[in-house]
């Protein structure tokens, strides 16, 4: 028991220390506006796609000589591009390695707390796994909102690019106008694209990286239209106007579908969440009563059947309320 308490306190100390150090270093570095701007652009390029990594690596090496010690440490650690992309979209000043360390510490805290206070080891393991996966689930939820906001801003960006090209601007100049005039998140993504073009990547490589960072079908249509126009010619401004109109109509239709299916979606949340909530409540309130579900043969059949029916019901409700547009 003494060793368990020591491990629990050690895990809590590591997790809290990691959070405090990251918050303090991020606050101290954010006081310098120019350094914060360089760091943000470096984060987007570092978490970019697969194309032109050799050229981007040279740029990162040169930039890291002029920024603070915290950035040099962060960007020198091993990186996972997909996880880095999620972290960049949240605006957190950390990379994948630090996120994994903090998640592991949180998972260990959850497991040790469950092992100390819960009546079963399997419950402690489940609590630890939940705490371990919770930060990543929050990142995925934030990513979904990020993509939704980007898609809503995309028609305005295409209209701005079409007007710029009609007035005589080059394509890269029009992309720079998007990166300057529009708010985040579309500004940051197009800023990274312009930076990659300025660093020597071809237009195709930069647009492919953009589509990998933001895997939205409408954005892929835009990239294909630009690349085809570059090879064959044509009125790209008119093409951009058509894509913009199509995106606006799809966004409007998605909102109508979301409003019409709101009742079904909330009913699904209640029907799925209520049995889970009641199971957790009875587990803590009357463990001896609910333990019959896994201590008796009939209880195990009932538990297995309940899980299967929950999965089938969730799938059926999702098929009913989920409409592809």
Secondary structure as GFF3:
##gff-version 3
##sequence-region A 1 325
A	DSSP	alpha_helix	2	30	.	.	.	ID=ss1
A	DSSP	alpha_helix	33	46	.	.	.	ID=ss2
A	DSSP	alpha_helix	53	63	.	.	.	ID=ss3
A	DSSP	alpha_helix	69	76	.	.	.	ID=ss4
A	DSSP	alpha_helix	81	90	.	.	.	ID=ss5
A	DSSP	alpha_helix	96	117	.	.	.	ID=ss6
A	DSSP	alpha_helix	121	166	.	.	.	ID=ss7
A	DSSP	alpha_helix	171	181	.	.	.	ID=ss8
A	DSSP	alpha_helix	186	198	.	.	.	ID=ss9
A	DSSP	alpha_helix	203	213	.	.	.	ID=ss10
A	DSSP	alpha_helix	217	232	.	.	.	ID=ss11
A	DSSP	alpha_helix	236	260	.	.	.	ID=ss12
A	DSSP	alpha_helix	262	285	.	.	.	ID=ss13
A	DSSP	alpha_helix	287	290	.	.	.	ID=ss14
A	DSSP	alpha_helix	292	295	.	.	.	ID=ss15
A	DSSP	alpha_helix	297	321	.	.	.	ID=ss16
###
